[in-house]
Amino acid sequence: MEPRFARQNKGRKFGDLLWTTGPTKIASDRFVAVLEESRATGYSTFPVEIENPPGIVLPRYHGLVVFGRPGDDCFSIMPAEQHWKFGITGALLRDLRTAGADDFEILDESSVAAAPLPR
């Protein structure tokens, strides 16, 4: 059984990571392709269906689970549970930027400053 998500907000743009108002992460084909091409560690994907509007399936998205620990390319900031925030290495961030990934925030190591990824 595939988890199914129906769009509830009024935004018009779908980015590379979709916010689900919970710990579930949803990533675009482009985002997942970068993880695969970079041979990133610390994550897995699962099939999902996104409806927009309800009843119309939006293709090209995957569920994303981040289970890695520091030292992996993708790592959980809360190892005992899933959280919508997760860490990635600088090299993986560079690969995502090169691929044009968008609509996610980058927090510095102290989590004080947030800067949107350039378009």
C-alpha positions as CSV (number, residue, x, y, z in Angstrom):
1,M,0.0,0.0,0.0
2,E,1.4,3.4,-1.0
3,P,0.9,6.3,1.4
4,R,-1.3,9.0,-0.2
5,F,-1.1,12.7,0.4
6,A,-3.7,15.3,-0.7
7,R,-2.6,18.9,-1.2
8,Q,-4.2,21.2,1.4
9,N,-2.4,24.6,1.0
10,K,-2.9,27.2,-1.7
11,G,0.7,27.4,-3.0
12,R,1.2,27.1,-6.7
13,K,4.8,25.9,-6.9
14,F,6.0,22.4,-6.0
15,G,9.7,22.4,-5.0
16,D,12.1,19.5,-4.6
17,L,11.0,18.9,-1.0
18,L,7.4,19.1,0.0
19,W,6.3,19.9,3.6
20,T,3.7,17.5,5.0
21,T,3.2,19.3,8.3
22,G,4.8,16.3,10.0
23,P,8.0,14.2,10.0
24,T,7.3,12.6,6.6
25,K,9.6,13.9,3.9
26,I,8.6,14.0,0.2
27,A,11.3,14.5,-2.4
28,S,11.2,15.1,-6.1
29,D,12.7,12.9,-8.8
30,R,15.4,15.5,-9.3
31,F,16.4,15.4,-5.6
32,V,16.4,11.6,-5.4
33,A,18.4,11.4,-8.7
34,V,21.1,13.6,-7.2
35,L,21.2,11.4,-4.1
36,E,21.5,8.3,-6.3
37,E,24.1,9.8,-8.7
38,S,26.2,11.1,-5.8
39,R,26.0,7.6,-4.2
40,A,24.8,9.3,-1.0
41,T,24.4,7.2,2.1
42,G,22.0,7.4,5.0
43,Y,18.6,7.5,3.3
44,S,16.0,5.4,1.6
45,T,13.0,6.1,-0.5
46,F,9.5,4.7,-0.8
47,P,6.6,5.1,-3.2
48,V,4.0,7.8,-2.5
49,E,1.0,9.3,-4.4
50,I,0.6,13.1,-4.2
51,E,-2.9,14.4,-5.2
52,N,-3.2,17.9,-6.6
53,P,-6.1,18.7,-6.4
54,P,-7.6,15.7,-4.5
55,G,-8.2,13.0,-7.1
56,I,-5.5,14.1,-9.6
57,V,-2.2,12.3,-9.0
58,L,1.0,14.4,-9.2
59,P,3.8,12.2,-10.5
60,R,7.6,12.3,-9.8
61,Y,7.7,12.4,-6.0
62,H,9.0,9.8,-3.5
63,G,8.8,9.4,0.2
64,L,12.2,10.0,1.8
65,V,13.5,8.4,5.0
66,V,16.8,9.8,6.5
67,F,18.3,7.3,8.9
68,G,22.0,8.1,8.7
69,R,24.3,9.4,11.4
70,P,27.0,12.0,11.2
71,G,29.5,10.6,8.8
72,D,26.8,9.6,6.3
73,D,25.9,12.0,3.4
74,C,22.3,12.3,4.8
75,F,21.9,12.2,8.5
76,S,19.2,12.4,11.0
77,I,19.2,15.2,13.6
78,M,17.0,13.0,15.8
79,P,18.3,9.5,15.5
80,A,15.5,7.8,17.4
81,E,12.7,9.2,15.1
82,Q,12.0,10.9,11.8
83,H,12.0,14.7,11.7
84,W,11.4,17.1,8.8
85,K,14.8,18.6,9.4
86,F,17.9,16.5,8.4
87,G,21.5,17.1,7.7
88,I,23.6,16.6,4.5
89,T,27.2,16.9,3.7
90,G,28.7,20.0,1.9
91,A,29.6,17.8,-1.1
92,L,25.9,16.7,-1.4
93,L,24.7,20.2,-1.1
94,R,27.0,21.3,-3.9
95,D,25.6,18.5,-6.1
96,L,22.0,19.5,-5.3
97,R,22.8,23.1,-6.2
98,T,24.5,22.1,-9.4
99,A,21.3,20.1,-10.3
100,G,19.2,23.2,-9.6
101,A,17.3,21.7,-6.6
102,D,15.1,24.4,-5.0
103,D,12.7,25.2,-2.3
104,F,14.4,24.1,0.8
105,E,16.2,26.0,3.5
106,I,19.9,25.6,4.4
107,L,20.7,26.2,8.1
108,D,24.3,26.8,9.1
109,E,25.9,24.5,11.7
110,S,24.7,26.7,14.6
111,S,21.2,26.7,13.2
112,V,21.0,30.5,13.6
113,A,20.9,31.7,10.0
114,A,18.7,30.4,7.2
115,A,19.3,31.2,3.6
116,P,17.1,30.0,0.7
117,L,18.9,28.0,-2.0
118,P,19.6,30.3,-5.0
119,R,17.4,29.7,-8.0
